[in-house]
Amino acid sequence: MNQIYQILLLTDDERDAEQIRGQLSSVGVEHEITTIQTRKEVESFFSKNTPHLIISNYQLADFSGPEILALTR
């Protein structure tokens, strides 16, 4: 059984999200992408999940990439 990689995508730009999803799909690795736009969604996600990979815009409306990295520790 192949591992399914859980990817957290933090972006408020749907065009960016679609490009990233397309690139990841072309790699041929099984994955599940969760797209999040707010700090509240991030905190809820981390209370229940540990992603294999986090892809984030540097700055979003109510949080930044470095703030998210701090939450992962």
Buried (B, 14 or more C-beta within 10 A) or exposed (E): EEEEBBBBBBBBEEEBBEEBBEEBEEEEEEBEBEBBBBBEBBEEBBEEEEBEEBBBBEEBEEBBBEBBEEEEE
